[in-house]
Amino acid sequence: MQKRKLGCKLYRLGLTYDILDYSQDVIMWLKKREQHLPEFRRQSPQIKKRRKLIDCTTQVAEKLELSTCTVHLAVKLLDYFMDGHDIQNPQLYLVFLVSILLASKMEEKNDKIPKCSELNALVKHQFPKPDFLSLEFVMLKYFNWSLGMPTACNFAEMWLPYAIQPTDSHNNGPIVSFREARSFFQQYVKYFLDRSLEDPQFIDVPPSQLGAAILAAARIGFGLTPFWSHEMSTRTGFVLDSLRGCTDVLLHTQRNFKKKEMKKILLFAGYTESKADETINNFCQVRVPLFQVTKAFN
């Protein structure tokens, strides 16, 4: 459990590139853990409500400023718990709130873990506090008190520092500003991490494979070449062709990645409006032709 905690705090999307000596040990441990993930049987009567619950989870996490890894673990807990239970309204919304609570206890620092009262306030105090505590205990028992389930976000975070290098080409030319390119690339990774949550077909994909596919999709979508370096193949254990099933689906969603969304992200990150526009003009013109993407897998 302690190694998982160390690994999760090793790197946070968009904050730091400090890599500790034991990062490969953490990745090996995560890969061993993913081999013991439970089977997802797709038998929840409420499976059609999954997308709405994910949207709610994302919105709550944004309001509470929780990490992307917390969101991914919360959704994984929600998926598996729903898969083993027939949950009716309004209890279904209590389940997603408690999933966030449990995921936060695994992924966040103590001062970032939300209180039950904070979560309850977001749904207009719909549930009494004992309901939170009771469901928390039920979910812990259901998962046999083992919540350290690896997610695609865990792997993507660990490999992200190696996923873009100054020697890469961008749009068939050199990277002019590596700092800005790296910052922009991170937003592509965040975008594909979010999209990977929404599609239920990714639930069955091993988290390490999906994490690698997200980074590959970000490199292709951002226009970096080579699409997948030898170093990334070595570090992740996946060649580009083995990721194609996931990257094709992820890249299909890229048309929704609008410039105004990127500008909003850059302004939030502290860019001036003129600097945000300049950065978008430099780095958001990438649209890799389909024949080039197909050629990457041949």
PyMOL commands that set and color helices and strands:
alter all, ss='L'
color gray80, all
select helices_A, chain A and resi 2-8+23-34+47-64+68-83+91-107+110-112+116-121+129-142+152-162+178-198+200-204+207-222+230-236+240-252+254-256+259-268+273-283+290-296
alter helices_A, ss='H'
color red, helices_A
select strands_A, chain A and resi 169-170+173-174+224-225
alter strands_A, ss='S'
color yellow, strands_A
deselect
rebuild
show_as cartoon
